[in-house]
């Protein structure tokens, strides 16, 4: 496996998706703003988005990919060339159980939308009956996405197992294209009507993603057919593992759900939107780095562990942590130091005001303290899932969620820290999660920091500090241009990011955090 090249492939397509997502959010900020309609839509979007993160980027892949790969290896060992056929049979069994469950589950969720939205928001004390009714209506429109994205995750897991990472990584692009098209071509004359078109676009995008994955699987020679549901031993095993994996992989998303609910219940109108817009920028490093590295190492790590090669498994995870820290730490520093100009340059226009920028920037700086932790969680959890241990990460995730809940309640009810305190609690919970994940792997003698990682980590910290100082000096010069014309905004944002990246790259090269020789090796045939 070439870790850097595989991560670059996944991360590159994820970058395209996140850039389009940023365009979508800029249009949302312009035409819907940060208030009544925006808060209602974002509540409706939170649950489908949670399931997307849990399944498409988390639990399903964590459980299904190792089992699919093991079926290939075992069948090929007994009868060379039969592995893919046997693995496809297993995938068909999963589909036959998953499909009817999703249909029933989605119907129940749509019928119970009112209580679900009430549980999340407390009925929107700040917005009254109208805001609650709108959130309920929009949630009913978006709920079918849950079933569609779960089927997408099954097909994406098959393609990831076959090394076709780019296909699944490209699927979210369709979501953002559909939502951009809806707001550009079909938005209404009011903010409420525009929010409704966005909700419709979410479900339409799910259908487009499913069609794309079905076609791609057929191109890869994999065709799944529905049959009578049967709980085979492998399917039972997968169902036992997937519940804990969903909680373990989704700790960050569950924490965001808790944070959003508390903001809707106890904070001023707009708080939900501030947290959302801040999280959109905060999630960029997770999507580009954490998900890419975590997805890339899981098949390789599974093979190393199945083959009893503990040294290779440890080397793979150390290099994954090194790559993650190299990219995530400077991203965290930049988002903390330059939160205000970044939010202003990306979102402040139309209905999104200067006051909204101040609110969202405070939340972004607090969220971004946890960026390296968000990424490392995605890198460390495969060390458990490759060993078919889904229970340990879930116990750790539950503890981190408790930390987040206590921090949120203290922020809102005792310290009066508002949405900034909520965001900071989410970051603190992520650090608790990653520390416990590493400590557990270390205690079991499954993972230890090697000498190369320790040396590189110090140099990465030095380079990140140098970049942070430079950005702090540059912010006052560029911030005034962030609220001007589109061209001036783009030039200012490119200058800010470009100067920061150049300084970080130069110091990283000079200190030995990375070298041109290493880059050539990673993009060569052998890689990591």
N, C-alpha and C positions, 0 to 999 in steps of 0.2 A: 504494500500500500504506500502511495505517496501522499502523506498527510497534508502537506502544504498545497499541492496541486488539487487534491480533492476538495480541501477547504476553500481554495480560490474559486473553484467551479461553483460550489454551493453558495459561497459568499458573494460571488459576482452577480449571480441571478437574484439572490436575496437583496443585494444592493439596488438592482433595477426595481424590484418590487417595493423596497422601502422608499426609494426616490419617488416612485409613482404614488405610494402611500402619503408621502409628504405633500405632493401636489394635491391629492385628494383632500388632505387636512387643511391645506391653505384655502382651497375652494370652500370647504365647510366653514372655516373661520370667517371667510368673506361674506358668504350668503346666509349662514345660520348663526354665526357669532358664538357667544359663550353665555347662554341664558336659558330661557324657558324651553324652546324647541331643542336646543343642543343638549341640554341635560337629559331630556326625555329620550332622545335618540341614543345617547351614549349608554344609558341604562339598558335599552333594548339591544344594543350591540355588545354589551359586556358579556352576556352568557354565551352567545355564539362564538365570540372571540375567545372566551375561556375554553370552550370545547376544541376550537381549532388549535390552541396552544397545547392542550392536554393530549389530543390524539394525533393531529398532523405533525406536531413537532415534539411529541413527548412519549406518553405511555404506550401507545399502540406500537410505535416503532421499537421502543425499548424492549418489549416483550416479544413481538412478532418476528422481528428480524433475526435474533439469535435462534429461535425455534425453526424458522424457515431455512436458515443456513445449516443448522444441525441436520434437518431432514435431507438436505442436498448431500451433505458429507456422508451421512450414514448410508444412504441409498447408493451413492457412487462407490462406497467401499465394498458393498455387497454385490453390486451389479453396475460396473462402470457405464456412465452415460444415462443412467436412470434417475439421477438426482433431481433434475428440474421437474420431471414428470411427477415424482413423489411429492415434491414440495408444492407443486401446483394443486395436487389433490388435497393436501392439507389446507391450502388457501381457499379452495372451493368449499371445504367443510366449514371453515370459519365464516365465509360469506353467507352460507345457507342458514347459519344460526344468527349472524349479525343483522341481516336484512329484516326479517320479521320483528326482531326486537326493536330495531330503530323505528320502524313504522308505528308500532304500538307506543313506544316511549314518546315519540314526537307528538302523537295524538293526545296523550295524557298531558304533556307539558303545555300544549296549546290550550287545552281545556282549563288548565290550572294557572293560566297566565296571571290572573288577578292576584291570587294569594302570593305567587312568586314575586311579582313586582312590589307588592306591599311589604313582603319580608325584606326585600333589598332596600327599600326607600322609606318605609314607614308612612307611605302615602304622600311623600313630598310635602312636609309641613310648610315649606317656603312657597310652594307653587299652587297648592290647593287641589281641588277635584279635577280641574281641567288638565293640569300637568300630569297627574296620575293616570287619567284616562288616555292621554296621548301616549305615555310610556307603555301602557298596557296594549294599546292598538299596534304600536310599532313593534313591540316584542312578539306579538302573534304573527306579524309578517315575517320576522327574521328567524323564527324558531325552526322552520324546515331546513335551514342551513346546518343544523346540528346533525341531522341524518345524512345529508349529502357529504359533509366534510369527513364524517366517520368512514364512509365508503371510500372516499378519496384516500384516507390514511391507509386503508388496507392495500389498495393498489399501489400507493406510493412506497409502502414497506416492501412489496415484492420487487419493485424497480430498484430500490436502494440495495436490496440483497444481491441483485444482479449487477451492481456497480453502476447503474444508470442514475446517479444522484441528481443530475441536472434536470431530469424530467419533473421530478417531484418538487425540486426547488423552484421551477418555473411556474408551477400552478398558482401560487399567490398573486402573480402578476395579473392573472385574469380577474381576480377579485378587485384589485385597484382600478383596472381598466374599466370594468363594469360600473364601479361607483363614480369614477370620473365622468364617464359617458352620461350617467344618470343626472349628475348635477349640472353638466354643461348643456345637455340637450333636452332634458325633461323636467328640470326644476320648475316649481310653481312660482306664483307671484308673492307668496309669503314664506316665512321661515318654516312654518309648520308643514306646508306642502313640500318644501324642499327636503325636509327631514324624512317625509314619507317616501319620496322617490329614492332616497338613500337606503331605507329599510328594504324596499322592493329589490333594489340592486344587489343587496347582500345575498338574498335567496337565488336570484338569477345567476349570480357569480358562482354559487355552489354547484348549480347544474352545469355550468360551463367547465368548471374544474373537473367534475366527474367525467364529462364527455372526453376531455383531454387525456385523463389518466386511462380510461377504457381504450381509447385509440392507441396510446403509447404501449400499453400492455400487449395489445394485439400485434403491434409492430415487433415486440420482443418475443413473440411466440407464446404468450401466456393468455389463455382464454378461460375465464371462470364462468361456470354455469350454475344457476340456481337449482337446487334440488330439495328434497324433503330434509328439514333440519334434523341433525343427529349429533348428539354430544359424544363425540369420540374421545378417547383418553387425552389426545393432544389438545383438543379444543377445551376440554375441562381444565387441563393444566394451564392453558392460556388465560381462561376466565378467572382462575384463582390468582394468577399473577398480575393481571391487568388493573384490578382495583387498587391495590397498594401502589402500583407503579404510577397510576394517574395522580394520586395524592402526592407521591414523592416528587414526580416531575413537575407537578403543577403548583408547588408551594408558592412561587412568585405570583402566579396568576390568582391563586386563592387569596393571597395577601392583598392584591390589588382589588379583588372583589369586595373583601371586607372593608378596605379603605374607601372605596366608592360608596358603599352602603352607608358608612358612618358619615361621610361628607354630605350625602343626600339627606340624611336624617337631622344632622345637628349644625351644619355650617350654612353660610349664606349662599344665595343663588349665584351660580357661576363656579362654585368650588369644585363640583364634579367635572366641569369642563377644564378648569385649570389643571387638575390632576391628569386628565386625559391628554391634553396637549403636551404637558411636560413629559408624560410617559411615552408619547410618540417619539420624541427625540431620545429619551433615555433608553428606549428599546432598540435603537439602531445598532449599538455594539452587540447586544445579545443576538439579534438576528444575523448580523454579518459574521460574528466570530463564534459565539457560544454554540448556536445551533449548527453552524457549519462544521466546527471541530467535533462536536459531540456526535453528529451524524456520521462523519467520516471515520471516526475511530471505532465505532461499535462493531462493525463486521470483523475488522482486523483483531480487535481485542477479544472478541468471542472465539476466533480461531486459535489465537495464542493460548488462551486459557483452556480451551477444549483439548489442545495438544500438549498441555502440561508445561508450556514454556513461560514460566513466571518472569524470567529475566526480560524477554521480549515484551511481555505485557507491561511491566514496569517502565521500560524504556519508552513505549508508545505513550503511556499516560504522562510521563515527565515531559516529553517533547510537546504533547498537546497542551499541558499547563504552561510551558515556556512560550509557545506560540500565542496562547490566549492572553497571557500577561503582557507580552510584547505589544499587542494591539489594544487590549482593554484598558490598561492603566493610563496611557496618554489620552484615550477617549474620555475616561472619567475626569481627569484633570481639566481637559478642555471644556467639558459640559458644566463643571462646577464653576470654573473661573469666568467663562464667557457666556453664562446662562442668559443674561439679559439681552446682549446684542443678538444672540442666536434666535431667541424667541421673537424679538422685535423684527428681525430680518425675514424670518420665515412666515410668521403668522399675523403681524400687526398691519391690517388693512381692512377696509370695509367695516363690518360689524364688530371686528376684534379690535378693541381700543388699547390705548397706552396703559390704562389701569389694568386691563386683562393681561398685558405683557408683564407687568410687575408681579401679578399673582402667579402666573404660569412660570415665570423665571425663578421665583422662590421655591416652587415645588420641584422644578427641574434640578436646581443645585442640590436640593436635599435627596432626591431620588438617585442622583448620579454618584453619590458617595458609595453606593453599593454596586456600581457597574462591574468592577472586577469580580465581585462575588456572584452576581447574576450569571456571568460567563463561566466561572469555574464550577458552578453547580452542574452545568450541562456537560462539563468535562469529567467531573468526578463520579457522577451517578452511573455512567456506563461501566465503571469498575465493579459495581454491584450487580447491575442487570446482566452483564456478560457471564456472571456466575449464578444467574437465576435467583438472585437474592433481591426481592422487591420489598421485603418487609422492613429491612433496616433503613433504607431511605425514607420510607413513609413515617417511621417513628421519629426520625430526625426532622422531617418536614412538619409534622404535627407540633413538635416543640418550637420550631421557628414560627409557625402560625400563632402559637400562644404568645410568643414574644411580641409579634406584630400586633396582636389584639390588645395586649396590655399597654403597649406603647401608644397605640391609637387612642384608647380610652383615656389614658393619662393626658395625651396631647389635647384632646377635645374637651374633656370634662374637668380637668384639674389645672393643667398648665396654660390653657388658653393659647396653645401653639397653632391651632387651626390646621389648614391643609398642609402647611410646611412641616408641622410635627408628624402628620400622618405619613407624608412621603419619607421623612427621616426614619420613622419606625419601620417602614417597609425595607429600607436599606439595611438597617440594623439586623432585622430578621434574616435577611439574605446572608449576612456575614456569619451569624450564628449557625445557619445551615451549612455553609461551606466549611467552616472550621470543624464542625462535628463530622461531616462526611470524610474529610481528610484524616482526622484523628482516628476514626473507626477503621479506615483502610490501613493506616499506619500500625494500629494496635494489632490487627490481624496479620501483619507482615505481608500485605498485598501491595503496598505502595510506600515508598520513601523518597524524599527529595534527594536527587543525586547531585554530585558536585557541580556538574554543568548547570543545572537549574539554579542552584544557590548563587553561583557567580553571575549568571545572566540576570537574575532578579535584582540584584543590587545595582547593576548598570542600567537596567530599565527604569528603576526608581529615579536615579540621577538624571537621566534624559527627560523623564516626565516632569521633574521639578524645573529643569531649565526651560522647557516649553511653557509651563504654567506661568513663570515669571515674565516671559516674553508676551504672552497673551494678556496678562494683567496690564502691561504697559501699552499694548496696542488697543485695548477695548475703548478707552475714551476717544481715541482718534477716529475709530470706525463706527462707533455706535450712532452718531448723528446721521450717517448715510443709510442706516438700516430701515428708516421710515420714509424714504424718498421714493423715487421712481423705481420700477422693476429692474431696470438696467443698473442703477446705482446700488440697489440691494444685492443683486447678484455679484457685482464687482466687489462689494464690501465683504460679503460672505466668502467668496473665493479667496480674497486676500487674507482674511482672518484664518481660514482653514489652511490655506497654502503656506503661510508664514509659520503657523504652528507646526504643521507637518514637516516643513523643511528644517526647522530648528531641532525638532525631536529626532528626525532622521540623521542629521549631522552629528548630534551628540551621541546618539545610539551607535553610529558607525565608529566615531572617535573612541568611545569607551569600550567597544567590543561587544555591545549587546547584540549586534547583528553584523555580519560581514557579507560582502558581495560574493565571496566564495560559497558561503552557506546558502545564499539565495540561489545561486546557479545549481548547487547540489539538490536542493529541495524541488526545483522545477525540472530536474533531469529525470532519468528513468528510474533510478534507484530510490531517491527521496528518503523518507523516514520509514 
